[in-house]
Amino acid sequence: MYTYTVTFNGYGANRVIYRDQQVTFQCRHNWSLNTDEAANVMYVAHEEVKKHFSRYKIIGIEAR
């Protein structure tokens, strides 16, 4: 299992911006192997952030 940390800005009601939020998740995909694996990591990252915010902007993803 590989661990990734996603840094993002979340957008809430009444124009509230939650800056530099982080979520950490583990998945079996290694984004260093090829572009298909990187796309799988991005999909899981979007799903993890969607659990907290419906509108967001991903700033970065860091492998741990």
PQR file of N, CA, C, O and H, with PARSE charges and radii, in Angstrom:
ATOM      1  N   MET A   1       0.848  -1.181   0.000 -0.4000 1.5000
ATOM      2  CA  MET A   1       0.000   0.000   0.000 -0.0000 2.0000
ATOM      3  C   MET A   1       0.895   1.247   0.000  0.5500 1.7000
ATOM      4  O   MET A   1       1.914   1.310   0.688 -0.5500 1.4000
ATOM      5  N   TYR A   2       0.483   2.209  -0.780 -0.4000 1.5000
ATOM      6  CA  TYR A   2       1.195   3.485  -0.875 -0.0000 2.0000
ATOM      7  C   TYR A   2       0.354   4.565  -0.209  0.5500 1.7000
ATOM      8  O   TYR A   2      -0.874   4.548  -0.296 -0.5500 1.4000
ATOM      9  H   TYR A   2      -0.345   2.158  -1.339  0.4000 1.0000
ATOM     10  N   THR A   3       1.013   5.492   0.451 -0.4000 1.5000
ATOM     11  CA  THR A   3       0.336   6.559   1.166 -0.0000 2.0000
ATOM     12  C   THR A   3       0.545   7.877   0.424  0.5500 1.7000
ATOM     13  O   THR A   3       1.661   8.220   0.035 -0.5500 1.4000
ATOM     14  H   THR A   3       2.011   5.505   0.522  0.4000 1.0000
ATOM     15  N   TYR A   4      -0.547   8.602   0.238 -0.4000 1.5000
ATOM     16  CA  TYR A   4      -0.517   9.892  -0.454 -0.0000 2.0000
ATOM     17  C   TYR A   4      -1.200  10.949   0.409  0.5500 1.7000
ATOM     18  O   TYR A   4      -2.169  10.657   1.110 -0.5500 1.4000
ATOM     19  H   TYR A   4      -1.455   8.324   0.554  0.4000 1.0000
ATOM     20  N   THR A   5      -0.695  12.163   0.354 -0.4000 1.5000
ATOM     21  CA  THR A   5      -1.306  13.297   1.032 -0.0000 2.0000
ATOM     22  C   THR A   5      -1.747  14.308  -0.023  0.5500 1.7000
ATOM     23  O   THR A   5      -0.946  14.742  -0.851 -0.5500 1.4000
ATOM     24  H   THR A   5       0.092  12.400  -0.216  0.4000 1.0000
ATOM     25  N   VAL A   6      -3.021  14.678   0.014 -0.4000 1.5000
ATOM     26  CA  VAL A   6      -3.587  15.628  -0.939 -0.0000 2.0000
ATOM     27  C   VAL A   6      -3.787  16.959  -0.219  0.5500 1.7000
ATOM     28  O   VAL A   6      -4.401  17.006   0.847 -0.5500 1.4000
ATOM     29  H   VAL A   6      -3.672  14.325   0.687  0.4000 1.0000
ATOM     30  N   THR A   7      -3.278  18.022  -0.793 -0.4000 1.5000
ATOM     31  CA  THR A   7      -3.501  19.376  -0.292 -0.0000 2.0000
ATOM     32  C   THR A   7      -4.481  20.050  -1.243  0.5500 1.7000
ATOM     33  O   THR A   7      -4.305  20.014  -2.461 -0.5500 1.4000
ATOM     34  H   THR A   7      -2.779  17.984  -1.659  0.4000 1.0000
ATOM     35  N   PHE A   8      -5.524  20.671  -0.670 -0.4000 1.5000
ATOM     36  CA  PHE A   8      -6.560  21.250  -1.518 -0.0000 2.0000
ATOM     37  C   PHE A   8      -7.216  22.430  -0.831  0.5500 1.7000
ATOM     38  O   PHE A   8      -7.093  22.607   0.381 -0.5500 1.4000
ATOM     39  H   PHE A   8      -5.667  20.700   0.320  0.4000 1.0000
ATOM     40  N   ASN A   9      -7.918  23.240  -1.622 -0.4000 1.5000
ATOM     41  CA  ASN A   9      -8.780  24.300  -1.116 -0.0000 2.0000
ATOM     42  C   ASN A   9     -10.217  23.823  -1.271  0.5500 1.7000
ATOM     43  O   ASN A   9     -10.615  23.380  -2.349 -0.5500 1.4000
ATOM     44  H   ASN A   9      -8.018  23.096  -2.607  0.4000 1.0000
ATOM     45  N   GLY A  10     -10.995  23.911  -0.201 -0.4000 1.5000
ATOM     46  CA  GLY A  10     -12.397  23.532  -0.258 -0.0000 2.0000
ATOM     47  C   GLY A  10     -13.269  24.767  -0.247  0.5500 1.7000
ATOM     48  O   GLY A  10     -12.958  25.744   0.435 -0.5500 1.4000
ATOM     49  H   GLY A  10     -10.672  24.270   0.674  0.4000 1.0000
ATOM     50  N   TYR A  11     -14.360  24.735  -0.996 -0.4000 1.5000
ATOM     51  CA  TYR A  11     -15.259  25.878  -1.094 -0.0000 2.0000
ATOM     52  C   TYR A  11     -16.582  25.515  -0.448  0.5500 1.7000
ATOM     53  O   TYR A  11     -17.246  24.565  -0.864 -0.5500 1.4000
ATOM     54  H   TYR A  11     -14.612  23.942  -1.550  0.4000 1.0000
ATOM     55  N   GLY A  12     -16.965  26.281   0.578 -0.4000 1.5000
ATOM     56  CA  GLY A  12     -18.201  26.022   1.296 -0.0000 2.0000
ATOM     57  C   GLY A  12     -19.283  27.028   0.958  0.5500 1.7000
ATOM     58  O   GLY A  12     -19.178  27.785  -0.008 -0.5500 1.4000
ATOM     59  H   GLY A  12     -16.425  27.052   0.915  0.4000 1.0000
ATOM     60  N   ALA A  13     -20.317  27.018   1.772 -0.4000 1.5000
ATOM     61  CA  ALA A  13     -21.442  27.931   1.577 -0.0000 2.0000
ATOM     62  C   ALA A  13     -21.020  29.360   1.921  0.5500 1.7000
ATOM     63  O   ALA A  13     -20.068  29.577   2.670 -0.5500 1.4000
ATOM     64  H   ALA A  13     -20.402  26.404   2.556  0.4000 1.0000
ATOM     65  N   ASN A  14     -21.737  30.316   1.367 -0.4000 1.5000
ATOM     66  CA  ASN A  14     -21.520  31.740   1.629 -0.0000 2.0000
ATOM     67  C   ASN A  14     -20.098  32.194   1.304  0.5500 1.7000
ATOM     68  O   ASN A  14     -19.524  33.024   2.011 -0.5500 1.4000
ATOM     69  H   ASN A  14     -22.510  30.140   0.758  0.4000 1.0000
ATOM     70  N   ARG A  15     -19.543  31.648   0.240 -0.4000 1.5000
ATOM     71  CA  ARG A  15     -18.223  32.036  -0.267 -0.0000 2.0000
ATOM     72  C   ARG A  15     -17.087  31.795   0.722  0.5500 1.7000
ATOM     73  O   ARG A  15     -16.084  32.507   0.689 -0.5500 1.4000
ATOM     74  H   ARG A  15     -20.008  30.975  -0.334  0.4000 1.0000
ATOM     75  N   VAL A  16     -17.226  30.827   1.580 -0.4000 1.5000
ATOM     76  CA  VAL A  16     -16.171  30.483   2.531 -0.0000 2.0000
ATOM     77  C   VAL A  16     -15.164  29.578   1.824  0.5500 1.7000
ATOM     78  O   VAL A  16     -15.533  28.618   1.148 -0.5500 1.4000
ATOM     79  H   VAL A  16     -18.041  30.248   1.606  0.4000 1.0000
ATOM     80  N   ILE A  17     -13.884  29.908   1.996 -0.4000 1.5000
ATOM     81  CA  ILE A  17     -12.825  29.097   1.395 -0.0000 2.0000
ATOM     82  C   ILE A  17     -11.993  28.486   2.525  0.5500 1.7000
ATOM     83  O   ILE A  17     -11.471  29.198   3.384 -0.5500 1.4000
ATOM     84  H   ILE A  17     -13.584  30.688   2.545  0.4000 1.0000
ATOM     85  N   TYR A  18     -11.883  27.186   2.509 -0.4000 1.5000
ATOM     86  CA  TYR A  18     -11.054  26.472   3.469 -0.0000 2.0000
ATOM     87  C   TYR A  18      -9.732  26.168   2.774  0.5500 1.7000
ATOM     88  O   TYR A  18      -9.632  25.232   1.980 -0.5500 1.4000
ATOM     89  H   TYR A  18     -12.307  26.608   1.812  0.4000 1.0000
ATOM     90  N   ARG A  19      -8.725  26.971   3.083 -0.4000 1.5000
ATOM     91  CA  ARG A  19      -7.447  26.892   2.374 -0.0000 2.0000
ATOM     92  C   ARG A  19      -6.517  25.849   2.985  0.5500 1.7000
ATOM     93  O   ARG A  19      -6.519  25.602   4.191 -0.5500 1.4000
ATOM     94  H   ARG A  19      -8.806  27.731   3.727  0.4000 1.0000
ATOM     95  N   ASP A  20      -5.735  25.259   2.113 -0.4000 1.5000
ATOM     96  CA  ASP A  20      -4.675  24.320   2.484 -0.0000 2.0000
ATOM     97  C   ASP A  20      -5.143  23.203   3.407  0.5500 1.7000
ATOM     98  O   ASP A  20      -4.500  22.906   4.414 -0.5500 1.4000
ATOM     99  H   ASP A  20      -5.734  25.460   1.133  0.4000 1.0000
ATOM    100  N   GLN A  21      -6.248  22.597   3.062 -0.4000 1.5000
ATOM    101  CA  GLN A  21      -6.731  21.422   3.780 -0.0000 2.0000
ATOM    102  C   GLN A  21      -5.948  20.212   3.288  0.5500 1.7000
ATOM    103  O   GLN A  21      -5.478  20.185   2.151 -0.5500 1.4000
ATOM    104  H   GLN A  21      -6.770  22.838   2.244  0.4000 1.0000
ATOM    105  N   GLN A  22      -5.814  19.216   4.152 -0.4000 1.5000
ATOM    106  CA  GLN A  22      -5.093  18.012   3.760 -0.0000 2.0000
ATOM    107  C   GLN A  22      -5.884  16.774   4.123  0.5500 1.7000
ATOM    108  O   GLN A  22      -6.567  16.726   5.146 -0.5500 1.4000
ATOM    109  H   GLN A  22      -6.196  19.239   5.076  0.4000 1.0000
ATOM    110  N   VAL A  23      -5.776  15.782   3.269 -0.4000 1.5000
ATOM    111  CA  VAL A  23      -6.351  14.471   3.537 -0.0000 2.0000
ATOM    112  C   VAL A  23      -5.302  13.441   3.116  0.5500 1.7000
ATOM    113  O   VAL A  23      -4.662  13.578   2.073 -0.5500 1.4000
ATOM    114  H   VAL A  23      -5.221  15.822   2.439  0.4000 1.0000
ATOM    115  N   THR A  24      -5.138  12.415   3.942 -0.4000 1.5000
ATOM    116  CA  THR A  24      -4.177  11.352   3.671 -0.0000 2.0000
ATOM    117  C   THR A  24      -4.940  10.068   3.407  0.5500 1.7000
ATOM    118  O   THR A  24      -5.893   9.747   4.116 -0.5500 1.4000
ATOM    119  H   THR A  24      -5.657  12.304   4.789  0.4000 1.0000
ATOM    120  N   PHE A  25      -4.522   9.336   2.388 -0.4000 1.5000
ATOM    121  CA  PHE A  25      -5.179   8.074   2.074 -0.0000 2.0000
ATOM    122  C   PHE A  25      -4.146   7.070   1.595  0.5500 1.7000
ATOM    123  O   PHE A  25      -3.038   7.429   1.196 -0.5500 1.4000
ATOM    124  H   PHE A  25      -3.748   9.597   1.812  0.4000 1.0000
ATOM    125  N   GLN A  26      -4.534   5.809   1.645 -0.4000 1.5000
ATOM    126  CA  GLN A  26      -3.688   4.729   1.148 -0.0000 2.0000
ATOM    127  C   GLN A  26      -4.391   4.036  -0.005  0.5500 1.7000
ATOM    128  O   GLN A  26      -5.604   3.828   0.029 -0.5500 1.4000
ATOM    129  H   GLN A  26      -5.434   5.518   1.969  0.4000 1.0000
ATOM    130  N   CYS A  27      -3.629   3.682  -1.014 -0.4000 1.5000
ATOM    131  CA  CYS A  27      -4.171   2.901  -2.121 -0.0000 2.0000
ATOM    132  C   CYS A  27      -3.079   1.993  -2.655  0.5500 1.7000
ATOM    133  O   CYS A  27      -1.899   2.168  -2.349 -0.5500 1.4000
ATOM    134  H   CYS A  27      -2.644   3.851  -1.041  0.4000 1.0000
ATOM    135  N   ARG A  28      -3.484   1.032  -3.448 -0.4000 1.5000
ATOM    136  CA  ARG A  28      -2.523   0.046  -3.940 -0.0000 2.0000
ATOM    137  C   ARG A  28      -1.825   0.483  -5.215  0.5500 1.7000
ATOM    138  O   ARG A  28      -0.952  -0.228  -5.713 -0.5500 1.4000
ATOM    139  H   ARG A  28      -4.443   0.890  -3.697  0.4000 1.0000
ATOM    140  N   HIS A  29      -2.194   1.645  -5.754 -0.4000 1.5000
ATOM    141  CA  HIS A  29      -1.604   2.123  -7.005 -0.0000 2.0000
ATOM    142  C   HIS A  29      -0.351   2.945  -6.723  0.5500 1.7000
ATOM    143  O   HIS A  29      -0.312   3.736  -5.780 -0.5500 1.4000
ATOM    144  H   HIS A  29      -2.903   2.222  -5.350  0.4000 1.0000
ATOM    145  N   ASN A  30       0.669   2.749  -7.550 -0.4000 1.5000
ATOM    146  CA  ASN A  30       1.919   3.490  -7.446 -0.0000 2.0000
ATOM    147  C   ASN A  30       2.001   4.428  -8.647  0.5500 1.7000
ATOM    148  O   ASN A  30       2.139   3.969  -9.781 -0.5500 1.4000
ATOM    149  H   ASN A  30       0.637   2.106  -8.316  0.4000 1.0000
ATOM    150  N   TRP A  31       1.918   5.724  -8.410 -0.4000 1.5000
ATOM    151  CA  TRP A  31       1.842   6.655  -9.527 -0.0000 2.0000
ATOM    152  C   TRP A  31       3.175   6.835 -10.249  0.5500 1.7000
ATOM    153  O   TRP A  31       3.228   7.494 -11.287 -0.5500 1.4000
ATOM    154  H   TRP A  31       1.806   6.096  -7.489  0.4000 1.0000
ATOM    155  N   SER A  32       4.239   6.266  -9.720 -0.4000 1.5000
ATOM    156  CA  SER A  32       5.544   6.367 -10.378 -0.0000 2.0000
ATOM    157  C   SER A  32       5.729   5.338 -11.487  0.5500 1.7000
ATOM    158  O   SER A  32       6.679   5.445 -12.261 -0.5500 1.4000
ATOM    159  H   SER A  32       4.196   5.731  -8.876  0.4000 1.0000
ATOM    160  N   LEU A  33       4.859   4.358 -11.582 -0.4000 1.5000
ATOM    161  CA  LEU A  33       5.038   3.290 -12.565 -0.0000 2.0000
ATOM    162  C   LEU A  33       4.729   3.743 -13.989  0.5500 1.7000
ATOM    163  O   LEU A  33       5.574   3.622 -14.876 -0.5500 1.4000
ATOM    164  H   LEU A  33       4.087   4.272 -10.953  0.4000 1.0000
ATOM    165  N   ASN A  34       3.525   4.264 -14.210 -0.4000 1.5000
ATOM    166  CA  ASN A  34       3.139   4.704 -15.555 -0.0000 2.0000
ATOM    167  C   ASN A  34       1.942   5.637 -15.453  0.5500 1.7000
ATOM    168  O   ASN A  34       1.454   5.908 -14.356 -0.5500 1.4000
ATOM    169  H   ASN A  34       2.839   4.363 -13.489  0.4000 1.0000
ATOM    170  N   THR A  35       1.470   6.127 -16.587 -0.4000 1.5000
ATOM    171  CA  THR A  35       0.387   7.115 -16.572 -0.0000 2.0000
ATOM    172  C   THR A  35      -0.949   6.506 -16.164  0.5500 1.7000
ATOM    173  O   THR A  35      -1.792   7.198 -15.594 -0.5500 1.4000
ATOM    174  H   THR A  35       1.866   5.907 -17.479  0.4000 1.0000
ATOM    175  N   ASP A  36      -1.156   5.216 -16.446 -0.4000 1.5000
ATOM    176  CA  ASP A  36      -2.406   4.572 -16.023 -0.0000 2.0000
ATOM    177  C   ASP A  36      -2.497   4.497 -14.500  0.5500 1.7000
ATOM    178  O   ASP A  36      -3.556   4.742 -13.922 -0.5500 1.4000
ATOM    179  H   ASP A  36      -0.471   4.654 -16.909  0.4000 1.0000
ATOM    180  N   GLU A  37      -1.398   4.163 -13.865 -0.4000 1.5000
ATOM    181  CA  GLU A  37      -1.379   4.103 -12.402 -0.0000 2.0000
ATOM    182  C   GLU A  37      -1.550   5.505 -11.809  0.5500 1.7000
ATOM    183  O   GLU A  37      -2.221   5.665 -10.790 -0.5500 1.4000
ATOM    184  H   GLU A  37      -0.538   3.964 -14.335  0.4000 1.0000
ATOM    185  N   ALA A  38      -0.953   6.512 -12.434 -0.4000 1.5000
ATOM    186  CA  ALA A  38      -1.103   7.892 -11.966 -0.0000 2.0000
ATOM    187  C   ALA A  38      -2.557   8.334 -12.090  0.5500 1.7000
ATOM    188  O   ALA A  38      -3.063   9.035 -11.213 -0.5500 1.4000
ATOM    189  H   ALA A  38      -0.407   6.382 -13.262  0.4000 1.0000
ATOM    190  N   ALA A  39      -3.230   7.939 -13.156 -0.4000 1.5000
ATOM    191  CA  ALA A  39      -4.648   8.278 -13.319 -0.0000 2.0000
ATOM    192  C   ALA A  39      -5.494   7.604 -12.248  0.5500 1.7000
ATOM    193  O   ALA A  39      -6.456   8.194 -11.757 -0.5500 1.4000
ATOM    194  H   ALA A  39      -2.819   7.369 -13.868  0.4000 1.0000
ATOM    195  N   ASN A  40      -5.149   6.388 -11.884 -0.4000 1.5000
ATOM    196  CA  ASN A  40      -5.869   5.697 -10.809 -0.0000 2.0000
ATOM    197  C   ASN A  40      -5.689   6.405  -9.472  0.5500 1.7000
ATOM    198  O   ASN A  40      -6.641   6.514  -8.698 -0.5500 1.4000
ATOM    199  H   ASN A  40      -4.367   5.909 -12.283  0.4000 1.0000
ATOM    200  N   VAL A  41      -4.488   6.885  -9.193 -0.4000 1.5000
ATOM    201  CA  VAL A  41      -4.239   7.625  -7.951 -0.0000 2.0000
ATOM    202  C   VAL A  41      -5.037   8.926  -7.949  0.5500 1.7000
ATOM    203  O   VAL A  41      -5.609   9.298  -6.924 -0.5500 1.4000
ATOM    204  H   VAL A  41      -3.715   6.797  -9.822  0.4000 1.0000
ATOM    205  N   MET A  42      -5.083   9.617  -9.082 -0.4000 1.5000
ATOM    206  CA  MET A  42      -5.859  10.855  -9.165 -0.0000 2.0000
ATOM    207  C   MET A  42      -7.339  10.599  -8.939  0.5500 1.7000
ATOM    208  O   MET A  42      -8.011  11.396  -8.284 -0.5500 1.4000
ATOM    209  H   MET A  42      -4.619   9.315  -9.915  0.4000 1.0000
ATOM    210  N   TYR A  43      -7.855   9.504  -9.468 -0.4000 1.5000
ATOM    211  CA  TYR A  43      -9.267   9.163  -9.266 -0.0000 2.0000
ATOM    212  C   TYR A  43      -9.555   8.933  -7.791  0.5500 1.7000
ATOM    213  O   TYR A  43     -10.548   9.440  -7.269 -0.5500 1.4000
ATOM    214  H   TYR A  43      -7.309   8.857 -10.001  0.4000 1.0000
ATOM    215  N   VAL A  44      -8.706   8.180  -7.119 -0.4000 1.5000
ATOM    216  CA  VAL A  44      -8.896   7.917  -5.688 -0.0000 2.0000
ATOM    217  C   VAL A  44      -8.768   9.215  -4.893  0.5500 1.7000
ATOM    218  O   VAL A  44      -9.503   9.426  -3.928 -0.5500 1.4000
ATOM    219  H   VAL A  44      -7.899   7.768  -7.544  0.4000 1.0000
ATOM    220  N   ALA A  45      -7.842  10.083  -5.291 -0.4000 1.5000
ATOM    221  CA  ALA A  45      -7.667  11.368  -4.603 -0.0000 2.0000
ATOM    222  C   ALA A  45      -8.931  12.217  -4.719  0.5500 1.7000
ATOM    223  O   ALA A  45      -9.365  12.817  -3.736 -0.5500 1.4000
ATOM    224  H   ALA A  45      -7.245   9.912  -6.074  0.4000 1.0000
ATOM    225  N   HIS A  46      -9.520  12.272  -5.905 -0.4000 1.5000
ATOM    226  CA  HIS A  46     -10.761  13.032  -6.088 -0.0000 2.0000
ATOM    227  C   HIS A  46     -11.887  12.445  -5.240  0.5500 1.7000
ATOM    228  O   HIS A  46     -12.668  13.191  -4.650 -0.5500 1.4000
ATOM    229  H   HIS A  46      -9.167  11.784  -6.704  0.4000 1.0000
ATOM    230  N   GLU A  47     -11.978  11.129  -5.175 -0.4000 1.5000
ATOM    231  CA  GLU A  47     -13.022  10.490  -4.373 -0.0000 2.0000
ATOM    232  C   GLU A  47     -12.843  10.788  -2.886  0.5500 1.7000
ATOM    233  O   GLU A  47     -13.827  10.994  -2.175 -0.5500 1.4000
ATOM    234  H   GLU A  47     -11.344  10.522  -5.654  0.4000 1.0000
ATOM    235  N   GLU A  48     -11.608  10.812  -2.413 -0.4000 1.5000
ATOM    236  CA  GLU A  48     -11.352  11.103  -1.000 -0.0000 2.0000
ATOM    237  C   GLU A  48     -11.707  12.551  -0.657  0.5500 1.7000
ATOM    238  O   GLU A  48     -12.268  12.819   0.405 -0.5500 1.4000
ATOM    239  H   GLU A  48     -10.809  10.644  -2.990  0.4000 1.0000
ATOM    240  N   VAL A  49     -11.381  13.480  -1.549 -0.4000 1.5000
ATOM    241  CA  VAL A  49     -11.690  14.896  -1.285 -0.0000 2.0000
ATOM    242  C   VAL A  49     -13.198  15.126  -1.369  0.5500 1.7000
ATOM    243  O   VAL A  49     -13.740  15.932  -0.612 -0.5500 1.4000
ATOM    244  H   VAL A  49     -10.925  13.262  -2.412  0.4000 1.0000
ATOM    245  N   LYS A  50     -13.882  14.429  -2.277 -0.4000 1.5000
ATOM    246  CA  LYS A  50     -15.334  14.586  -2.426 -0.0000 2.0000
ATOM    247  C   LYS A  50     -16.097  14.153  -1.177  0.5500 1.7000
ATOM    248  O   LYS A  50     -17.245  14.554  -0.987 -0.5500 1.4000
ATOM    249  H   LYS A  50     -13.442  13.774  -2.891  0.4000 1.0000
ATOM    250  N   LYS A  51     -15.483  13.348  -0.334 -0.4000 1.5000
ATOM    251  CA  LYS A  51     -16.120  12.955   0.924 -0.0000 2.0000
ATOM    252  C   LYS A  51     -16.297  14.161   1.848  0.5500 1.7000
ATOM    253  O   LYS A  51     -17.179  14.161   2.707 -0.5500 1.4000
ATOM    254  H   LYS A  51     -14.551  13.022  -0.488  0.4000 1.0000
ATOM    255  N   HIS A  52     -15.460  15.189   1.673 -0.4000 1.5000
ATOM    256  CA  HIS A  52     -15.475  16.350   2.560 -0.0000 2.0000
ATOM    257  C   HIS A  52     -16.059  17.599   1.912  0.5500 1.7000
ATOM    258  O   HIS A  52     -16.739  18.376   2.582 -0.5500 1.4000
ATOM    259  H   HIS A  52     -14.744  15.190   0.975  0.4000 1.0000
ATOM    260  N   PHE A  53     -15.806  17.805   0.621 -0.4000 1.5000
ATOM    261  CA  PHE A  53     -16.266  19.005  -0.082 -0.0000 2.0000
ATOM    262  C   PHE A  53     -16.814  18.621  -1.445  0.5500 1.7000
ATOM    263  O   PHE A  53     -16.280  17.738  -2.116 -0.5500 1.4000
ATOM    264  H   PHE A  53     -15.254  17.174   0.077  0.4000 1.0000
ATOM    265  N   SER A  54     -17.880  19.289  -1.845 -0.4000 1.5000
ATOM    266  CA  SER A  54     -18.396  19.041  -3.189 -0.0000 2.0000
ATOM    267  C   SER A  54     -17.674  19.918  -4.220  0.5500 1.7000
ATOM    268  O   SER A  54     -17.561  19.549  -5.389 -0.5500 1.4000
ATOM    269  H   SER A  54     -18.314  20.007  -1.300  0.4000 1.0000
ATOM    270  N   ARG A  55     -17.190  21.077  -3.775 -0.4000 1.5000
ATOM    271  CA  ARG A  55     -16.403  21.955  -4.648 -0.0000 2.0000
ATOM    272  C   ARG A  55     -15.023  22.116  -4.039  0.5500 1.7000
ATOM    273  O   ARG A  55     -14.894  22.415  -2.851 -0.5500 1.4000
ATOM    274  H   ARG A  55     -17.282  21.377  -2.825  0.4000 1.0000
ATOM    275  N   TYR A  56     -14.004  21.921  -4.838 -0.4000 1.5000
ATOM    276  CA  TYR A  56     -12.635  21.963  -4.333 -0.0000 2.0000
ATOM    277  C   TYR A  56     -11.666  22.189  -5.474  0.5500 1.7000
ATOM    278  O   TYR A  56     -12.025  22.076  -6.646 -0.5500 1.4000
ATOM    279  H   TYR A  56     -14.109  21.678  -5.803  0.4000 1.0000
ATOM    280  N   LYS A  57     -10.434  22.508  -5.118 -0.4000 1.5000
ATOM    281  CA  LYS A  57      -9.353  22.627  -6.089 -0.0000 2.0000
ATOM    282  C   LYS A  57      -8.128  21.956  -5.479  0.5500 1.7000
ATOM    283  O   LYS A  57      -7.651  22.371  -4.422 -0.5500 1.4000
ATOM    284  H   LYS A  57     -10.142  22.599  -4.165  0.4000 1.0000
ATOM    285  N   ILE A  58      -7.626  20.932  -6.134 -0.4000 1.5000
ATOM    286  CA  ILE A  58      -6.462  20.228  -5.630 -0.0000 2.0000
ATOM    287  C   ILE A  58      -5.217  21.051  -5.934  0.5500 1.7000
ATOM    288  O   ILE A  58      -4.992  21.459  -7.073 -0.5500 1.4000
ATOM    289  H   ILE A  58      -8.014  20.595  -6.992  0.4000 1.0000
ATOM    290  N   ILE A  59      -4.417  21.288  -4.910 -0.4000 1.5000
ATOM    291  CA  ILE A  59      -3.192  22.061  -5.058 -0.0000 2.0000
ATOM    292  C   ILE A  59      -2.009  21.143  -5.334  0.5500 1.7000
ATOM    293  O   ILE A  59      -1.162  21.440  -6.177 -0.5500 1.4000
ATOM    294  H   ILE A  59      -4.600  20.957  -3.984  0.4000 1.0000
ATOM    295  N   GLY A  60      -1.961  20.017  -4.610 -0.4000 1.5000
ATOM    296  CA  GLY A  60      -0.841  19.108  -4.812 -0.0000 2.0000
ATOM    297  C   GLY A  60      -1.097  17.750  -4.190  0.5500 1.7000
ATOM    298  O   GLY A  60      -1.928  17.599  -3.295 -0.5500 1.4000
ATOM    299  H   GLY A  60      -2.649  19.776  -3.925  0.4000 1.0000
ATOM    300  N   ILE A  61      -0.363  16.768  -4.686 -0.4000 1.5000
ATOM    301  CA  ILE A  61      -0.410  15.422  -4.134 -0.0000 2.0000
ATOM    302  C   ILE A  61       1.023  14.995  -3.861  0.5500 1.7000
ATOM    303  O   ILE A  61       1.894  15.103  -4.724 -0.5500 1.4000
ATOM    304  H   ILE A  61       0.312  16.891  -5.414  0.4000 1.0000
ATOM    305  N   GLU A  62       1.251  14.513  -2.654 -0.4000 1.5000
ATOM    306  CA  GLU A  62       2.597  14.123  -2.252 -0.0000 2.0000
ATOM    307  C   GLU A  62       2.592  12.656  -1.852  0.5500 1.7000
ATOM    308  O   GLU A  62       1.738  12.220  -1.080 -0.5500 1.4000
ATOM    309  H   GLU A  62       0.544  14.426  -1.953  0.4000 1.0000
ATOM    310  N   ALA A  63       3.539  11.902  -2.374 -0.4000 1.5000
ATOM    311  CA  ALA A  63       3.681  10.496  -1.986 -0.0000 2.0000
ATOM    312  C   ALA A  63       4.509  10.428  -0.716  0.5500 1.7000
ATOM    313  O   ALA A  63       5.498  11.147  -0.571 -0.5500 1.4000
ATOM    314  H   ALA A  63       4.233  12.257  -3.001  0.4000 1.0000
ATOM    315  N   ARG A  64       4.107   9.573   0.192 -0.4000 1.5000
ATOM    316  CA  ARG A  64       4.826   9.410   1.459 -0.0000 2.0000
ATOM    317  C   ARG A  64       5.616   8.135   1.470  0.5500 1.7000
ATOM    318  O   ARG A  64       6.285   7.832   2.457 -0.5500 1.4000
ATOM    319  H   ARG A  64       3.304   8.989   0.075  0.4000 1.0000
TER
END
